[in-house]
Amino acid sequence: MSLEKTQTRTERLLEEDERYIGAANKVRLFRAAAASASGSMITDPDGKRYIDFAGGWAVATTGYSHPVVVDAVSSAMEQLSFSTVASLTHPAAVEFARRILEVVPSAKPVHRKVGFGLSGSDANDGIAKLLPMARKRPKMISFLGGMHGMTGISAGISGHPAMGRFPSSTNVTRVPYPYPYRPAFGSAESCGRDAVRFIEEQILTTVSPPEHTSGILVESIQSDAGVIVPPPDFMPALRALCDKYDFFLVDDEVKVGMGRSGKMWACQLTGTNPEVMIIGKGVASGQSMSCTVAPAEILDVAVAGHAFTTAGTPTACAAAIATLDVVRDERLADNAAAQGELIMNSIREMAARHPLVGEVRGAGLIIGVELVTDQVTKKPATKQCAKLVVRCQQLGLLVHYVGIFGQVIELTPPLVLTRAEAMSGLEIFDQALSDVENGRVSDAELEAVSGW
Ligand SMILES: Cc1ncc(COP(=O)(O)O)c(C=O)c1O
């Protein structure tokens, strides 16, 4: 009998993945693979089942293989497998554009349009090109920690450490985002107002004069920076600043939109309406799509200035229309609010037994659990955070980590998550926290994952 350990299908797949697929494509926080999935459950090539609290980085809005989405995509594939919006429009593109315009709030009663793309990155890239051009003001303001994408320009307007390695040649000034747990200035309570005052008093008077500034790009909950929920007066104060100086407020809802925050759009948590909204990830339940909703003067400024041959395909548009239907008909924003509250309350309760948990925050099903090695100094528990993600995966729960120090567990499950699935996931999370705290996850376990 051979003494060699037999390789599982998953291990073999991971080995081949390592050989054939480049690392620049990867943010690998655990060693796992998916073979099939349904609802909020993923099955790996060996039949191991996972509860998915990661949702593919918040893409799985309607969960995996929702029958309404599957039907819509299959029919579209049979009827018109492809047509490029760039040169040959089709009914699904026009219908989706009309439908999304109906549900995105607007700061002003102006004629708005939709711009199609394939990813959140290209949508943010586009607004950074078109907004300054249309408004004849070359500069923009964005926030430190912000994640707006990985293409050249979208990386350049981001403020996330993963993007800090690349040269940035954009006309964007990045300013501190109000982070109540770790305020850059002021207090937890005042940091939202302080951030806006900093822009007005320090940035507009120096490197980005109002007459040269076209807009402010913001995440209404900063996600990859660590699921940072700003104080409730921040977004309204930013809105007021934009009104005062005639800036366009550009709200990047790529991760937190489509019902995830418990509202259709996270900006609605504070009643803040933007001029421009960037939408992606879960908008088409995993089919490649992003869209920008903006005044026509922005999206019409450059004919053929931001066109992609495979953007807004009939299958992607069919998936997006079906996603809008499911989010509305199944009241997924309400479900996100209910399950999110259950999850946040449960983790806050278990925190009494887990010294690693510094803070639990979020809205609906965009949840962050910040880990610290010391509750007083708030030293980020970066290594423990990576270990917790690995341990959860070993025990059958998928979660990711984010944060400027890699210290925040991010929970973004499908919005169809049931109470029973939430409870089972929480049980695993509790166990995994104990295992990490009790040193049951070795440093060697981290060597097999690249992180980010
Ligand atoms: C807020 C936000 N905007 C944009 C992006 C980029 O989206 P994509 O990965 O689809 O290019 C991300 C990705 O994490 C994001 O979180």
The ligand as a Tripos MOL2 file, in Angstrom:
@<TRIPOS>MOLECULE
LIG
   16    16     1     0     0
SMALL
NO_CHARGES

@<TRIPOS>ATOM
      1 C1        -16.3220   50.3420   -3.3980 C.3       1 LIG1
      2 C2        -15.6610   49.6320   -4.5520 C.ar      1 LIG1
      3 N1        -15.5790   50.2500   -5.7360 N.ar      1 LIG1
      4 C3        -15.0200   49.6550   -6.8050 C.ar      1 LIG1
      5 C4        -14.4790   48.3920   -6.7060 C.ar      1 LIG1
      6 C5        -13.8710   47.7420   -7.9160 C.3       1 LIG1
      7 O1        -14.7870   46.8380   -8.4430 O.3       1 LIG1
      8 P1        -14.3090   45.6490   -9.4140 P.3       1 LIG1
      9 O2        -13.5450   44.6850   -8.5820 O.co2     1 LIG1
     10 O3        -15.5990   45.0940   -9.9420 O.co2     1 LIG1
     11 O4        -13.5000   46.2680  -10.4870 O.co2     1 LIG1
     12 C6        -14.5260   47.7210   -5.4930 C.ar      1 LIG1
     13 C7        -13.9220   46.3750   -5.3670 C.2       1 LIG1
     14 O5        -13.6930   45.8590   -4.3190 O.2       1 LIG1
     15 C8        -15.1390   48.3490   -4.3750 C.ar      1 LIG1
     16 O6        -15.2220   47.7380   -3.1930 O.3       1 LIG1
@<TRIPOS>BOND
     1     1     2 1
     2     2     3 ar
     3     2    15 ar
     4     3     4 ar
     5     4     5 ar
     6     5     6 1
     7     5    12 ar
     8     6     7 1
     9     7     8 1
    10     8     9 2
    11     8    10 1
    12     8    11 1
    13    12    13 1
    14    12    15 ar
    15    13    14 2
    16    15    16 1
@<TRIPOS>SUBSTRUCTURE
     1 LIG1         1 GROUP 0 **** ****
